[in-house]
Amino acid sequence: MAGARDIRRRIKSVKNTAQITKAMQMVAASRMRRAQEQALSGRPYSEMIGRFLDYVSSTGQQMEVHPLMEHRPAGRKAVLVITTDRGLCGGLNTNLFRLLSDYPADTLFVTAGKKGRTFLSRAGKTIQADFHYSDPVKFTEARDITRFLVDLFLKGEISSVDVVFNNFVNTMTQKPCRLQLLPLDPRASLKCNLKDEMQDVAVTQGAGDLLPKFEPDPKTVLDQLLPHAANFQVWHFLLESRASEHSARMVAMKNATDNAKQLTKDLTLEYNKIRQAAITNEILEISSAQMALG
């Protein structure tokens, strides 16, 4: 019965594991709904601000290119890598790390999430800064990240900034994305969405009477709007990443719970077979002994 005892212990262990994964599934599902609502509710505003920035920058009015929209010669690049703090979310982070293999050795990395920091440290990459973002994500956290990246860009230490994050598609699908944050490109804000509904704004040259008038002037509007747009984009990327994390973890824990239940059934069947065989052997021994005595 040594085999039966081992199977009984394993059944108990698998059942305990199933209870843990079930609890984690329920917690992830609760957080997932809130994170999904935040990510989806931010998309219309992201599209609207992208349309407006594109319209303002293409009105044809004479003004200097804003420093945050200035395209520079190819130089050192910075990458903001947004990952999770914890594991148990399937291949969410692993799929994201594949997008980092294309960057040159001198790339500066800025991380938001422990998994990204650990991966880049082991890979020997240069981590310029590491940030933490909470759950739910706070706008002030995104503002701190953006301020650090903007300072590097305006000082001329880097030529551009990319953001690598997981874009939320639906509960079952999360899409690793790589977008340019700086210099700001209004048309690139929604490139990772499955349905890019952003339309080009047609500006008729010579129709000055039909163009909007900005007060005090377009440059002042951009000076106020562009930093806010950069902050909001980073915040939206964090929201998308958090929604992807909870969705992936909920699915992973559901699969783990289902697998544990199936394994329990298989082990129970095996245990019953061993137990039935042992009982049959005992009956045969008793019958044989009785016949020998008779």
N, C-alpha and C positions, 0 to 999 in steps of 0.2 A: 504493500500500500504506500510505499515511499513515493511512487510516481503520482498517485492520487493526491497525496498531501501537498506535493509541489504544485500540482495543477490548482488545488483549492486555494493555496496562497496566491498564486498568480491571478486567479479570478478576482480575489478580494482586492489585489493591487490595481488591476485594470478598472474595476468598478470605482475605486477611489479616484483614479485619474480621470475617469469619465465625469465624475461629479465636479472636479476642478475645472475641466475644459467647458462643461456646461455653464458653470457660473461665469467664467470668463467670456463665453459667448453672449450671455445675457447682458453683461456689463458693456461689452463692445457694441451690442445692438442698441442699447440705450444711448450711448455716446455718439454712435454713428448717425442716428436720426438728427440730432442737434447739429453735428458737424456738416452733414449734407445740406441741411437747410441754410446754414451760414454760407457755404461755398456757392450754392445755387443762387441765393439771393444777391450775392455780390457781382454776379456776371453781367446783369443789365447795366449796372453803374460802370463797370469796367469798359463795356462796349461804348457807353455814352461818352465817357471821358476820352476814350480813344478817338471817337468821331469828332469831338469838339477840338481836341488838340490838332488833329489832322486838318480840320477846317481853318483853325486860326493860323497854322503855319503855312497854309497854301493859299491865303487870300490874295497873294500878289502884292501886298503892301510892302514898301521898302523898310526893311529892318535887318539888323544884324542877327546872325544865327545864334541862338541861345547856347551857352556853354554846355548844357545838359543834352543838347541835340547835335553837338558838333562831332562830325565823323573825323577821326584822326587816322594817320598812317598806321599800318599794322605794327603793333608793339606787344608789350607784355599784357596778358589777359588775366582777368580775375573771374573766378567762378564761385557763385553762391550755391552750395549743395544743401538741399533741404531733405532731411531724412527723419526717421523716427528715433525716439529715445529707447524704446524697448523692441524686443523681437516678437516671435510668435505671430507674425503676420505674413506667412508664406514667403514668396519670392519678391515681395515689394521692393525691398532695398537692393537685393541682388540685381534685379532688372535695371534699377536706376544706376547702379555703379558701372554698368556696361557703357553708359554714355560718357564716362569720364576718361576712357582709354584714348580718345582722339586728341586730347590736349597736350601741348608740349611740356617739356620738363620744367620750364621756368614759370609755369602758371601759378598764380597765387590763388589759394583756395580759402574760402570763408564758409564755415559750417554752421548749420542750425540743426541740431539733433546729434545724439551721442553715437549712433551707428555710423554716420558719415565721418565723424571725427576719428573713430576707431579705425575705420577702413583706410582713410587717407594716411593716418599715422603709420599703420603697418606697411603701407605702400611706399613710404618715404617721401610723401609729397609735402610741399610747403604750405602749412596752415597759418594764414595771416591772423585770423581771429576765429573765435568760437562763440556762438550765441545759443541761448536757451529760449524756447518759446513754450508757453503754458497751454493748458487745455481747459477752457476754450482760449483761442489765440487773442491776445490783446493788441490793439493798434499801436500802442506805445512800443511794444516789442519790435514790431515791423519798422517803426520809425527809427529805432536805434540801429538796426541793421542797415537801413537805407542811408542814414547819415554817415555811417562808417564807409560804405561803398562810394557814396558821392564825394566824400573828402578825398579818397584815393584818386578818383577820376579827375576832380578839379585840380588837384596838385600835379597832375601829369604823370603819376607813378604807374598808371595803367592806361591802356588805350580803349578798353571796352570791358563790360561786365556781362557775363551770362548767368542765367539761373537754371539749375537742374533740379527738377521736382517731379512729383507724381501728380498728374492731372486726374481728377475724379471724373469718370464717365458714368458709371452706375455701380451698384453694389457688387457686381461680379467682375467688373473691369476697371482697372486703373492703368493709365497710360503714362509711361516715363516721358518727360518732356524736357526740351532744352530751348530756352528763349533768351533773347537779348534784352537786358534791362537798360544798360547805358552803352552808347548814347541812346536816348529815348526814341523809340520808333512807334508812333501811334498805330501803325498797321500791323504790328507784330504782337499785339496784346492778346489776341484770341487764336493764334495759329494752332494751338494744341487742342482746341475744342473740335469735336467731331463735325459740328455744323458751324462753319465760320460764316455768320450772317453779316459780317461787317462789309459794308458797301463803300466803294470809293466815292468821295464827295466831288462832284463836278463843279468847278468854279469857272464861270464865264468871264473871260478876259474882256475888259472894256465895259462891263456892266457894273460900273462902280456904284450906281444908285441902288443896285440890288444886294450889294454886300453889306453885312452888318457893320455897325460902327461900334468900336470898342472904346470904353472910357476907363482910364485916360488914354491908353494906346495899347496895341497888341503886345508890345514888349513888356509892359507892366503886368498885363494879364498873364503872360507866360512866366514871368518871374514868380508870380504867386501860385500859378496852377501846376507848373512842371514839378516842383518838389513834392507837392501833394500827390500828383499822379504817380511819381516813383514810389512814394510811401504806400499808396493804395495798392499798386501792383504787387509789391513784396508781401503786403498783408494778405492779398488775395491768393498768392502762391502758397502762403502758409496755411490758409484755410483749405485749399485744394489738397494739400499734402495731409492735413489732419483728417479730412473726410476720407481720403484714400486709405490712411492707416487703419481707422476704425472699421471700415468696410472689409479690408483684407483680413484683419484679425478676426472679425466676426465669422467670415467664411472659413478661415483656417480652423478656428475652434469648433465650428459646426462639423467640419469634416473629421476632426480629431474625435469628437464625441461620437459620431456615427461609426467611425472605425473601431472605437473602444467597445461600443455596444455589440458590433458584429464579432469582435474578438472574444467577448464574454460568451456569446452564444456558441462559438466554435469550441472554446475551452470547456464550457459546461457539457456539451455533447461528448467531448473526449473524456471528461471526468465520469460521465454516466456510463460510457462504454467500459472503462477500466473497472468501475465499481460493479457493474453487472457481471463482468468476467470473473471478478474476485468472488462474488456471491455464488456464481455457478460452480467455481472450483470447490468452494466450501461444501456445497450440496453434494457434489460428486464424492468428496472425501468422506462425508458422513455416510452416504449410501454404500460406499465401498467397505467402510469399517463395519457397518451393520451386517452386510452380506458375509464378511469374513467371520464375524462372531456367530452368525446363524449356522 
